[in-house]
Amino acid sequence: MERRGLLVSEWEHSETAGPDRRVYKVTKAGKEALRSGLESIAKRKNLMDDLTDFYNKNFRSKERG
């Protein structure tokens, strides 16, 4: 993700006896990629909800009747 410019990282040096750690931050491009990906997931979820409603109204009720 760093190579794609979605994250940047840096080492944070510990002042205590604990080990140093790598800290990641999301870039502007990373936030846009996340937003775009979540938007795509939301659209697919809405489509699946619509298909499920269609199935329930047109097929499931007939199975019971």
PDB file of N, CA, C, O and CB in Angstrom:
ATOM      1  N   MET A   1       0.816  -1.187   0.000  1.00  0.00           N
ATOM      2  CA  MET A   1       0.000   0.000   0.000  1.00  0.00           C
ATOM      3  C   MET A   1       0.865   1.260   0.000  1.00  0.00           C
ATOM      4  O   MET A   1       0.487   2.295  -0.549  1.00  0.00           O
ATOM      5  CB  MET A   1      -0.931  -0.007   1.198  1.00  0.00           C
ATOM      6  N   GLU A   2       2.023   1.147   0.623  1.00  0.00           N
ATOM      7  CA  GLU A   2       2.929   2.297   0.582  1.00  0.00           C
ATOM      8  C   GLU A   2       3.415   2.546  -0.835  1.00  0.00           C
ATOM      9  O   GLU A   2       3.482   3.691  -1.283  1.00  0.00           O
ATOM     10  CB  GLU A   2       4.125   2.078   1.519  1.00  0.00           C
ATOM     11  N   ARG A   3       3.757   1.464  -1.548  1.00  0.00           N
ATOM     12  CA  ARG A   3       4.238   1.627  -2.928  1.00  0.00           C
ATOM     13  C   ARG A   3       3.177   2.279  -3.808  1.00  0.00           C
ATOM     14  O   ARG A   3       3.503   3.003  -4.749  1.00  0.00           O
ATOM     15  CB  ARG A   3       4.644   0.267  -3.520  1.00  0.00           C
ATOM     16  N   ARG A   4       1.924   2.026  -3.504  1.00  0.00           N
ATOM     17  CA  ARG A   4       0.831   2.606  -4.286  1.00  0.00           C
ATOM     18  C   ARG A   4       0.473   4.013  -3.814  1.00  0.00           C
ATOM     19  O   ARG A   4      -0.397   4.653  -4.404  1.00  0.00           O
ATOM     20  CB  ARG A   4      -0.396   1.712  -4.211  1.00  0.00           C
ATOM     21  N   GLY A   5       1.125   4.503  -2.766  1.00  0.00           N
ATOM     22  CA  GLY A   5       0.887   5.862  -2.278  1.00  0.00           C
ATOM     23  C   GLY A   5      -0.341   5.989  -1.399  1.00  0.00           C
ATOM     24  O   GLY A   5      -0.841   7.095  -1.191  1.00  0.00           O
ATOM     25  N   LEU A   6      -0.833   4.878  -0.882  1.00  0.00           N
ATOM     26  CA  LEU A   6      -2.042   4.918  -0.057  1.00  0.00           C
ATOM     27  C   LEU A   6      -1.724   5.115   1.426  1.00  0.00           C
ATOM     28  O   LEU A   6      -2.559   5.591   2.195  1.00  0.00           O
ATOM     29  CB  LEU A   6      -2.841   3.637  -0.245  1.00  0.00           C
ATOM     30  N   LEU A   7      -0.511   4.743   1.808  1.00  0.00           N
ATOM     31  CA  LEU A   7      -0.042   4.883   3.187  1.00  0.00           C
ATOM     32  C   LEU A   7       1.375   5.423   3.190  1.00  0.00           C
ATOM     33  O   LEU A   7       2.121   5.262   2.224  1.00  0.00           O
ATOM     34  CB  LEU A   7      -0.109   3.533   3.936  1.00  0.00           C
ATOM     35  N   VAL A   8       1.733   6.063   4.285  1.00  0.00           N
ATOM     36  CA  VAL A   8       3.127   6.396   4.563  1.00  0.00           C
ATOM     37  C   VAL A   8       3.429   5.861   5.954  1.00  0.00           C
ATOM     38  O   VAL A   8       2.535   5.756   6.793  1.00  0.00           O
ATOM     39  CB  VAL A   8       3.398   7.957   4.462  1.00  0.00           C
ATOM     40  N   SER A   9       4.675   5.526   6.193  1.00  0.00           N
ATOM     41  CA  SER A   9       5.030   5.008   7.513  1.00  0.00           C
ATOM     42  C   SER A   9       6.336   5.623   7.972  1.00  0.00           C
ATOM     43  O   SER A   9       7.142   6.121   7.186  1.00  0.00           O
ATOM     44  CB  SER A   9       5.136   3.470   7.493  1.00  0.00           C
ATOM     45  N   GLU A  10       6.504   5.564   9.269  1.00  0.00           N
ATOM     46  CA  GLU A  10       7.763   6.006   9.863  1.00  0.00           C
ATOM     47  C   GLU A  10       7.972   5.215  11.149  1.00  0.00           C
ATOM     48  O   GLU A  10       7.025   4.733  11.770  1.00  0.00           O
ATOM     49  CB  GLU A  10       7.761   7.556  10.138  1.00  0.00           C
ATOM     50  N   TRP A  11       9.218   5.101  11.521  1.00  0.00           N
ATOM     51  CA  TRP A  11       9.530   4.415  12.759  1.00  0.00           C
ATOM     52  C   TRP A  11       9.372   5.385  13.924  1.00  0.00           C
ATOM     53  O   TRP A  11       9.842   6.522  13.878  1.00  0.00           O
ATOM     54  CB  TRP A  11      10.959   3.826  12.720  1.00  0.00           C
ATOM     55  N   GLU A  12       8.704   4.914  14.961  1.00  0.00           N
ATOM     56  CA  GLU A  12       8.549   5.696  16.189  1.00  0.00           C
ATOM     57  C   GLU A  12       9.461   5.058  17.228  1.00  0.00           C
ATOM     58  O   GLU A  12       9.283   3.895  17.593  1.00  0.00           O
ATOM     59  CB  GLU A  12       7.036   5.740  16.682  1.00  0.00           C
ATOM     60  N   HIS A  13      10.420   5.811  17.692  1.00  0.00           N
ATOM     61  CA  HIS A  13      11.384   5.285  18.648  1.00  0.00           C
ATOM     62  C   HIS A  13      10.824   5.362  20.059  1.00  0.00           C
ATOM     63  O   HIS A  13      10.308   6.394  20.486  1.00  0.00           O
ATOM     64  CB  HIS A  13      12.709   6.048  18.556  1.00  0.00           C
ATOM     65  N   SER A  14      10.935   4.271  20.757  1.00  0.00           N
ATOM     66  CA  SER A  14      10.409   4.169  22.113  1.00  0.00           C
ATOM     67  C   SER A  14      11.358   4.830  23.108  1.00  0.00           C
ATOM     68  O   SER A  14      12.569   4.616  23.063  1.00  0.00           O
ATOM     69  CB  SER A  14      10.178   2.699  22.490  1.00  0.00           C
ATOM     70  N   GLU A  15      10.805   5.618  23.987  1.00  0.00           N
ATOM     71  CA  GLU A  15      11.603   6.239  25.053  1.00  0.00           C
ATOM     72  C   GLU A  15      11.732   5.294  26.244  1.00  0.00           C
ATOM     73  O   GLU A  15      12.557   5.517  27.130  1.00  0.00           O
ATOM     74  CB  GLU A  15      10.969   7.578  25.500  1.00  0.00           C
ATOM     75  N   THR A  16      10.918   4.243  26.267  1.00  0.00           N
ATOM     76  CA  THR A  16      10.961   3.269  27.353  1.00  0.00           C
ATOM     77  C   THR A  16      11.727   2.041  26.885  1.00  0.00           C
ATOM     78  O   THR A  16      12.400   2.074  25.855  1.00  0.00           O
ATOM     79  CB  THR A  16       9.529   2.882  27.819  1.00  0.00           C
ATOM     80  N   ALA A  17      11.623   0.980  27.634  1.00  0.00           N
ATOM     81  CA  ALA A  17      12.343  -0.253  27.298  1.00  0.00           C
ATOM     82  C   ALA A  17      11.683  -1.027  26.164  1.00  0.00           C
ATOM     83  O   ALA A  17      12.251  -2.005  25.678  1.00  0.00           O
ATOM     84  CB  ALA A  17      12.446  -1.141  28.520  1.00  0.00           C
ATOM     85  N   GLY A  18      10.502  -0.612  25.735  1.00  0.00           N
ATOM     86  CA  GLY A  18       9.795  -1.322  24.671  1.00  0.00           C
ATOM     87  C   GLY A  18      10.459  -1.135  23.324  1.00  0.00           C
ATOM     88  O   GLY A  18      11.269  -0.226  23.141  1.00  0.00           O
ATOM     89  N   PRO A  19      10.113  -1.995  22.386  1.00  0.00           N
ATOM     90  CA  PRO A  19      10.722  -1.898  21.049  1.00  0.00           C
ATOM     91  C   PRO A  19      10.173  -0.710  20.256  1.00  0.00           C
ATOM     92  O   PRO A  19       9.077  -0.216  20.524  1.00  0.00           O
ATOM     93  CB  PRO A  19      10.484  -3.195  20.265  1.00  0.00           C
ATOM     94  N   ASP A  20      10.950  -0.272  19.289  1.00  0.00           N
ATOM     95  CA  ASP A  20      10.471   0.744  18.358  1.00  0.00           C
ATOM     96  C   ASP A  20       9.294   0.149  17.585  1.00  0.00           C
ATOM     97  O   ASP A  20       9.146  -1.070  17.496  1.00  0.00           O
ATOM     98  CB  ASP A  20      11.616   1.221  17.384  1.00  0.00           C
ATOM     99  N   ARG A  21       8.482   1.007  17.042  1.00  0.00           N
ATOM    100  CA  ARG A  21       7.349   0.499  16.257  1.00  0.00           C
ATOM    101  C   ARG A  21       7.163   1.339  15.008  1.00  0.00           C
ATOM    102  O   ARG A  21       7.546   2.507  14.947  1.00  0.00           O
ATOM    103  CB  ARG A  21       6.053   0.495  17.096  1.00  0.00           C
ATOM    104  N   ARG A  22       6.570   0.711  14.029  1.00  0.00           N
ATOM    105  CA  ARG A  22       6.298   1.389  12.764  1.00  0.00           C
ATOM    106  C   ARG A  22       4.880   1.958  12.843  1.00  0.00           C
ATOM    107  O   ARG A  22       3.936   1.246  13.187  1.00  0.00           O
ATOM    108  CB  ARG A  22       6.460   0.408  11.533  1.00  0.00           C
ATOM    109  N   VAL A  23       4.739   3.242  12.524  1.00  0.00           N
ATOM    110  CA  VAL A  23       3.445   3.922  12.578  1.00  0.00           C
ATOM    111  C   VAL A  23       3.032   4.251  11.149  1.00  0.00           C
ATOM    112  O   VAL A  23       3.811   4.812  10.379  1.00  0.00           O
ATOM    113  CB  VAL A  23       3.511   5.221  13.466  1.00  0.00           C
ATOM    114  N   TYR A  24       1.806   3.899  10.807  1.00  0.00           N
ATOM    115  CA  TYR A  24       1.284   4.132   9.459  1.00  0.00           C
ATOM    116  C   TYR A  24       0.249   5.242   9.485  1.00  0.00           C
ATOM    117  O   TYR A  24      -0.514   5.383  10.441  1.00  0.00           O
ATOM    118  CB  TYR A  24       0.673   2.843   8.877  1.00  0.00           C
ATOM    119  N   LYS A  25       0.239   6.023   8.418  1.00  0.00           N
ATOM    120  CA  LYS A  25      -0.767   7.075   8.242  1.00  0.00           C
ATOM    121  C   LYS A  25      -1.349   6.956   6.843  1.00  0.00           C
ATOM    122  O   LYS A  25      -0.635   6.679   5.879  1.00  0.00           O
ATOM    123  CB  LYS A  25      -0.154   8.497   8.471  1.00  0.00           C
ATOM    124  N   VAL A  26      -2.640   7.166   6.748  1.00  0.00           N
ATOM    125  CA  VAL A  26      -3.336   7.102   5.466  1.00  0.00           C
ATOM    126  C   VAL A  26      -3.119   8.420   4.736  1.00  0.00           C
ATOM    127  O   VAL A  26      -3.257   9.492   5.325  1.00  0.00           O
ATOM    128  CB  VAL A  26      -4.860   6.810   5.660  1.00  0.00           C
ATOM    129  N   THR A  27      -2.782   8.339   3.457  1.00  0.00           N
ATOM    130  CA  THR A  27      -2.585   9.540   2.639  1.00  0.00           C
ATOM    131  C   THR A  27      -3.928  10.008   2.071  1.00  0.00           C
ATOM    132  O   THR A  27      -4.949   9.339   2.226  1.00  0.00           O
ATOM    133  CB  THR A  27      -1.573   9.265   1.489  1.00  0.00           C
ATOM    134  N   LYS A  28      -3.905  11.150   1.423  1.00  0.00           N
ATOM    135  CA  LYS A  28      -5.105  11.660   0.759  1.00  0.00           C
ATOM    136  C   LYS A  28      -5.576  10.655  -0.292  1.00  0.00           C
ATOM    137  O   LYS A  28      -6.772  10.392  -0.408  1.00  0.00           O
ATOM    138  CB  LYS A  28      -4.832  13.047   0.108  1.00  0.00           C
ATOM    139  N   ALA A  29      -4.636  10.095  -1.057  1.00  0.00           N
ATOM    140  CA  ALA A  29      -4.984   9.084  -2.066  1.00  0.00           C
ATOM    141  C   ALA A  29      -5.546   7.838  -1.396  1.00  0.00           C
ATOM    142  O   ALA A  29      -6.449   7.199  -1.936  1.00  0.00           O
ATOM    143  CB  ALA A  29      -3.750   8.718  -2.924  1.00  0.00           C
ATOM    144  N   GLY A  30      -5.024   7.488  -0.230  1.00  0.00           N
ATOM    145  CA  GLY A  30      -5.528   6.335   0.503  1.00  0.00           C
ATOM    146  C   GLY A  30      -6.951   6.546   0.979  1.00  0.00           C
ATOM    147  O   GLY A  30      -7.774   5.633   0.914  1.00  0.00           O
ATOM    148  N   LYS A  31      -7.244   7.745   1.458  1.00  0.00           N
ATOM    149  CA  LYS A  31      -8.611   8.059   1.896  1.00  0.00           C
ATOM    150  C   LYS A  31      -9.577   7.989   0.716  1.00  0.00           C
ATOM    151  O   LYS A  31     -10.698   7.498   0.850  1.00  0.00           O
ATOM    152  CB  LYS A  31      -8.668   9.461   2.550  1.00  0.00           C
ATOM    153  N   GLU A  32      -9.136   8.483  -0.437  1.00  0.00           N
ATOM    154  CA  GLU A  32      -9.988   8.444  -1.632  1.00  0.00           C
ATOM    155  C   GLU A  32     -10.216   6.999  -2.082  1.00  0.00           C
ATOM    156  O   GLU A  32     -11.328   6.639  -2.469  1.00  0.00           O
ATOM    157  CB  GLU A  32      -9.352   9.267  -2.779  1.00  0.00           C
ATOM    158  N   ALA A  33      -9.177   6.180  -2.034  1.00  0.00           N
ATOM    159  CA  ALA A  33      -9.325   4.768  -2.409  1.00  0.00           C
ATOM    160  C   ALA A  33     -10.276   4.060  -1.452  1.00  0.00           C
ATOM    161  O   ALA A  33     -11.095   3.249  -1.883  1.00  0.00           O
ATOM    162  CB  ALA A  33      -7.954   4.059  -2.418  1.00  0.00           C
ATOM    163  N   LEU A  34     -10.177   4.352  -0.180  1.00  0.00           N
ATOM    164  CA  LEU A  34     -11.078   3.759   0.812  1.00  0.00           C
ATOM    165  C   LEU A  34     -12.509   4.204   0.560  1.00  0.00           C
ATOM    166  O   LEU A  34     -13.428   3.385   0.568  1.00  0.00           O
ATOM    167  CB  LEU A  34     -10.646   4.141   2.241  1.00  0.00           C
ATOM    168  N   ARG A  35     -12.702   5.497   0.336  1.00  0.00           N
ATOM    169  CA  ARG A  35     -14.038   6.019   0.079  1.00  0.00           C
ATOM    170  C   ARG A  35     -14.638   5.370  -1.162  1.00  0.00           C
ATOM    171  O   ARG A  35     -15.801   4.966  -1.158  1.00  0.00           O
ATOM    172  CB  ARG A  35     -13.998   7.542  -0.083  1.00  0.00           C
ATOM    173  N   SER A  36     -13.851   5.274  -2.208  1.00  0.00           N
ATOM    174  CA  SER A  36     -14.314   4.684  -3.457  1.00  0.00           C
ATOM    175  C   SER A  36     -14.659   3.204  -3.273  1.00  0.00           C
ATOM    176  O   SER A  36     -15.677   2.729  -3.777  1.00  0.00           O
ATOM    177  CB  SER A  36     -13.251   4.850  -4.546  1.00  0.00           C
ATOM    178  N   GLY A  37     -13.808   2.488  -2.554  1.00  0.00           N
ATOM    179  CA  GLY A  37     -14.064   1.079  -2.302  1.00  0.00           C
ATOM    180  C   GLY A  37     -15.313   0.858  -1.476  1.00  0.00           C
ATOM    181  O   GLY A  37     -16.100  -0.045  -1.761  1.00  0.00           O
ATOM    182  N   LEU A  38     -15.500   1.676  -0.455  1.00  0.00           N
ATOM    183  CA  LEU A  38     -16.694   1.547   0.387  1.00  0.00           C
ATOM    184  C   LEU A  38     -17.959   1.923  -0.380  1.00  0.00           C
ATOM    185  O   LEU A  38     -19.019   1.331  -0.176  1.00  0.00           O
ATOM    186  CB  LEU A  38     -16.561   2.425   1.635  1.00  0.00           C
ATOM    187  N   GLU A  39     -17.835   2.911  -1.261  1.00  0.00           N
ATOM    188  CA  GLU A  39     -18.976   3.289  -2.099  1.00  0.00           C
ATOM    189  C   GLU A  39     -19.383   2.120  -3.002  1.00  0.00           C
ATOM    190  O   GLU A  39     -20.570   1.849  -3.183  1.00  0.00           O
ATOM    191  CB  GLU A  39     -18.635   4.536  -2.955  1.00  0.00           C
ATOM    192  N   SER A  40     -18.401   1.444  -3.554  1.00  0.00           N
ATOM    193  CA  SER A  40     -18.665   0.281  -4.400  1.00  0.00           C
ATOM    194  C   SER A  40     -19.339  -0.838  -3.612  1.00  0.00           C
ATOM    195  O   SER A  40     -20.278  -1.469  -4.097  1.00  0.00           O
ATOM    196  CB  SER A  40     -17.366  -0.228  -5.022  1.00  0.00           C
ATOM    197  N   ILE A  41     -18.856  -1.079  -2.398  1.00  0.00           N
ATOM    198  CA  ILE A  41     -19.463  -2.102  -1.544  1.00  0.00           C
ATOM    199  C   ILE A  41     -20.903  -1.730  -1.215  1.00  0.00           C
ATOM    200  O   ILE A  41     -21.782  -2.592  -1.239  1.00  0.00           O
ATOM    201  CB  ILE A  41     -18.648  -2.285  -0.248  1.00  0.00           C
ATOM    202  N   ALA A  42     -21.155  -0.469  -0.908  1.00  0.00           N
ATOM    203  CA  ALA A  42     -22.516  -0.025  -0.575  1.00  0.00           C
ATOM    204  C   ALA A  42     -23.458  -0.222  -1.764  1.00  0.00           C
ATOM    205  O   ALA A  42     -24.601  -0.644  -1.588  1.00  0.00           O
ATOM    206  CB  ALA A  42     -22.510   1.460  -0.142  1.00  0.00           C
ATOM    207  N   LYS A  43     -22.980   0.081  -2.971  1.00  0.00           N
ATOM    208  CA  LYS A  43     -23.810  -0.116  -4.163  1.00  0.00           C
ATOM    209  C   LYS A  43     -24.133  -1.596  -4.364  1.00  0.00           C
ATOM    210  O   LYS A  43     -25.264  -1.953  -4.692  1.00  0.00           O
ATOM    211  CB  LYS A  43     -23.102   0.446  -5.411  1.00  0.00           C
ATOM    212  N   ARG A  44     -23.135  -2.450  -4.166  1.00  0.00           N
ATOM    213  CA  ARG A  44     -23.370  -3.896  -4.305  1.00  0.00           C
ATOM    214  C   ARG A  44     -24.331  -4.399  -3.245  1.00  0.00           C
ATOM    215  O   ARG A  44     -25.173  -5.252  -3.525  1.00  0.00           O
ATOM    216  CB  ARG A  44     -22.049  -4.667  -4.216  1.00  0.00           C
ATOM    217  N   LYS A  45     -24.215  -3.877  -2.023  1.00  0.00           N
ATOM    218  CA  LYS A  45     -25.135  -4.276  -0.954  1.00  0.00           C
ATOM    219  C   LYS A  45     -26.559  -3.877  -1.316  1.00  0.00           C
ATOM    220  O   LYS A  45     -27.490  -4.661  -1.133  1.00  0.00           O
ATOM    221  CB  LYS A  45     -24.723  -3.637   0.393  1.00  0.00           C
ATOM    222  N   ASN A  46     -26.733  -2.665  -1.828  1.00  0.00           N
ATOM    223  CA  ASN A  46     -28.069  -2.216  -2.226  1.00  0.00           C
ATOM    224  C   ASN A  46     -28.636  -3.108  -3.325  1.00  0.00           C
ATOM    225  O   ASN A  46     -29.819  -3.447  -3.304  1.00  0.00           O
ATOM    226  CB  ASN A  46     -28.028  -0.754  -2.699  1.00  0.00           C
ATOM    227  N   LEU A  47     -27.797  -3.487  -4.284  1.00  0.00           N
ATOM    228  CA  LEU A  47     -28.236  -4.384  -5.345  1.00  0.00           C
ATOM    229  C   LEU A  47     -28.667  -5.727  -4.769  1.00  0.00           C
ATOM    230  O   LEU A  47     -29.706  -6.265  -5.151  1.00  0.00           O
ATOM    231  CB  LEU A  47     -27.122  -4.581  -6.378  1.00  0.00           C
ATOM    232  N   MET A  48     -27.873  -6.267  -3.855  1.00  0.00           N
ATOM    233  CA  MET A  48     -28.224  -7.550  -3.229  1.00  0.00           C
ATOM    234  C   MET A  48     -29.513  -7.432  -2.417  1.00  0.00           C
ATOM    235  O   MET A  48     -30.332  -8.351  -2.421  1.00  0.00           O
ATOM    236  CB  MET A  48     -27.077  -8.038  -2.326  1.00  0.00           C
ATOM    237  N   ASP A  49     -29.696  -6.314  -1.724  1.00  0.00           N
ATOM    238  CA  ASP A  49     -30.937  -6.099  -0.977  1.00  0.00           C
ATOM    239  C   ASP A  49     -32.131  -6.068  -1.933  1.00  0.00           C
ATOM    240  O   ASP A  49     -33.172  -6.661  -1.651  1.00  0.00           O
ATOM    241  CB  ASP A  49     -30.863  -4.783  -0.164  1.00  0.00           C
ATOM    242  N   ASP A  50     -31.977  -5.372  -3.064  1.00  0.00           N
ATOM    243  CA  ASP A  50     -33.056  -5.316  -4.057  1.00  0.00           C
ATOM    244  C   ASP A  50     -33.361  -6.696  -4.625  1.00  0.00           C
ATOM    245  O   ASP A  50     -34.527  -7.055  -4.791  1.00  0.00           O
ATOM    246  CB  ASP A  50     -32.687  -4.358  -5.192  1.00  0.00           C
ATOM    247  N   LEU A  51     -32.318  -7.474  -4.926  1.00  0.00           N
ATOM    248  CA  LEU A  51     -32.523  -8.822  -5.454  1.00  0.00           C
ATOM    249  C   LEU A  51     -33.189  -9.732  -4.424  1.00  0.00           C
ATOM    250  O   LEU A  51     -34.052 -10.541  -4.766  1.00  0.00           O
ATOM    251  CB  LEU A  51     -31.189  -9.424  -5.897  1.00  0.00           C
ATOM    252  N   THR A  52     -32.786  -9.596  -3.176  1.00  0.00           N
ATOM    253  CA  THR A  52     -33.399 -10.392  -2.109  1.00  0.00           C
ATOM    254  C   THR A  52     -34.869 -10.024  -1.941  1.00  0.00           C
ATOM    255  O   THR A  52     -35.712 -10.908  -1.783  1.00  0.00           O
ATOM    256  CB  THR A  52     -32.645 -10.189  -0.781  1.00  0.00           C
ATOM    257  N   ASP A  53     -35.182  -8.752  -1.973  1.00  0.00           N
ATOM    258  CA  ASP A  53     -36.587  -8.312  -1.891  1.00  0.00           C
ATOM    259  C   ASP A  53     -37.391  -8.865  -3.065  1.00  0.00           C
ATOM    260  O   ASP A  53     -38.508  -9.349  -2.881  1.00  0.00           O
ATOM    261  CB  ASP A  53     -36.677  -6.764  -1.869  1.00  0.00           C
ATOM    262  N   PHE A  54     -36.830  -8.796  -4.265  1.00  0.00           N
ATOM    263  CA  PHE A  54     -37.506  -9.322  -5.446  1.00  0.00           C
ATOM    264  C   PHE A  54     -37.777 -10.812  -5.285  1.00  0.00           C
ATOM    265  O   PHE A  54     -38.883 -11.279  -5.559  1.00  0.00           O
ATOM    266  CB  PHE A  54     -36.669  -9.064  -6.709  1.00  0.00           C
ATOM    267  N   TYR A  55     -36.772 -11.558  -4.842  1.00  0.00           N
ATOM    268  CA  TYR A  55     -36.933 -12.994  -4.626  1.00  0.00           C
ATOM    269  C   TYR A  55     -38.027 -13.259  -3.598  1.00  0.00           C
ATOM    270  O   TYR A  55     -38.905 -14.092  -3.824  1.00  0.00           O
ATOM    271  CB  TYR A  55     -35.607 -13.624  -4.168  1.00  0.00           C
ATOM    272  N   ASN A  56     -37.976 -12.565  -2.487  1.00  0.00           N
ATOM    273  CA  ASN A  56     -38.972 -12.793  -1.430  1.00  0.00           C
ATOM    274  C   ASN A  56     -40.385 -12.478  -1.902  1.00  0.00           C
ATOM    275  O   ASN A  56     -41.319 -13.203  -1.559  1.00  0.00           O
ATOM    276  CB  ASN A  56     -38.642 -11.950  -0.204  1.00  0.00           C
ATOM    277  N   LYS A  57     -40.563 -11.425  -2.670  1.00  0.00           N
ATOM    278  CA  LYS A  57     -41.890 -11.036  -3.137  1.00  0.00           C
ATOM    279  C   LYS A  57     -42.402 -11.934  -4.249  1.00  0.00           C
ATOM    280  O   LYS A  57     -43.602 -12.198  -4.323  1.00  0.00           O
ATOM    281  CB  LYS A  57     -41.870  -9.608  -3.611  1.00  0.00           C
ATOM    282  N   ASN A  58     -41.517 -12.409  -5.116  1.00  0.00           N
ATOM    283  CA  ASN A  58     -41.953 -13.116  -6.309  1.00  0.00           C
ATOM    284  C   ASN A  58     -41.807 -14.633  -6.267  1.00  0.00           C
ATOM    285  O   ASN A  58     -42.457 -15.333  -7.043  1.00  0.00           O
ATOM    286  CB  ASN A  58     -41.209 -12.605  -7.455  1.00  0.00           C
ATOM    287  N   PHE A  59     -40.989 -15.140  -5.400  1.00  0.00           N
ATOM    288  CA  PHE A  59     -40.755 -16.578  -5.393  1.00  0.00           C
ATOM    289  C   PHE A  59     -41.010 -17.215  -4.030  1.00  0.00           C
ATOM    290  O   PHE A  59     -41.647 -18.264  -3.938  1.00  0.00           O
ATOM    291  CB  PHE A  59     -39.345 -16.863  -5.824  1.00  0.00           C
ATOM    292  N   ARG A  60     -40.521 -16.590  -2.999  1.00  0.00           N
ATOM    293  CA  ARG A  60     -40.636 -17.200  -1.677  1.00  0.00           C
ATOM    294  C   ARG A  60     -42.084 -17.309  -1.226  1.00  0.00           C
ATOM    295  O   ARG A  60     -42.478 -18.328  -0.659  1.00  0.00           O
ATOM    296  CB  ARG A  60     -39.842 -16.402  -0.663  1.00  0.00           C
ATOM    297  N   SER A  61     -42.877 -16.282  -1.467  1.00  0.00           N
ATOM    298  CA  SER A  61     -44.273 -16.338  -1.038  1.00  0.00           C
ATOM    299  C   SER A  61     -45.030 -17.435  -1.786  1.00  0.00           C
ATOM    300  O   SER A  61     -45.971 -18.010  -1.240  1.00  0.00           O
ATOM    301  CB  SER A  61     -44.955 -14.978  -1.258  1.00  0.00           C
ATOM    302  N   LYS A  62     -44.639 -17.735  -3.019  1.00  0.00           N
ATOM    303  CA  LYS A  62     -45.294 -18.789  -3.812  1.00  0.00           C
ATOM    304  C   LYS A  62     -44.938 -20.173  -3.292  1.00  0.00           C
ATOM    305  O   LYS A  62     -45.740 -21.100  -3.403  1.00  0.00           O
ATOM    306  CB  LYS A  62     -44.900 -18.674  -5.291  1.00  0.00           C
ATOM    307  N   GLU A  63     -43.735 -20.327  -2.719  1.00  0.00           N
ATOM    308  CA  GLU A  63     -43.328 -21.619  -2.161  1.00  0.00           C
ATOM    309  C   GLU A  63     -44.179 -21.984  -0.957  1.00  0.00           C
ATOM    310  O   GLU A  63     -44.461 -23.161  -0.731  1.00  0.00           O
ATOM    311  CB  GLU A  63     -41.849 -21.593  -1.768  1.00  0.00           C
ATOM    312  N   ARG A  64     -44.585 -21.006  -0.196  1.00  0.00           N
ATOM    313  CA  ARG A  64     -45.375 -21.234   1.012  1.00  0.00           C
ATOM    314  C   ARG A  64     -46.852 -21.449   0.678  1.00  0.00           C
ATOM    315  O   ARG A  64     -47.567 -22.119   1.423  1.00  0.00           O
ATOM    316  CB  ARG A  64     -45.222 -20.054   1.975  1.00  0.00           C
ATOM    317  N   GLY A  65     -47.303 -20.887  -0.431  1.00  0.00           N
ATOM    318  CA  GLY A  65     -48.724 -20.912  -0.775  1.00  0.00           C
ATOM    319  C   GLY A  65     -49.083 -22.088  -1.551  1.00  0.00           C
ATOM    320  O   GLY A  65     -50.247 -22.253  -1.918  1.00  0.00           O
TER     321      GLY A  65
END
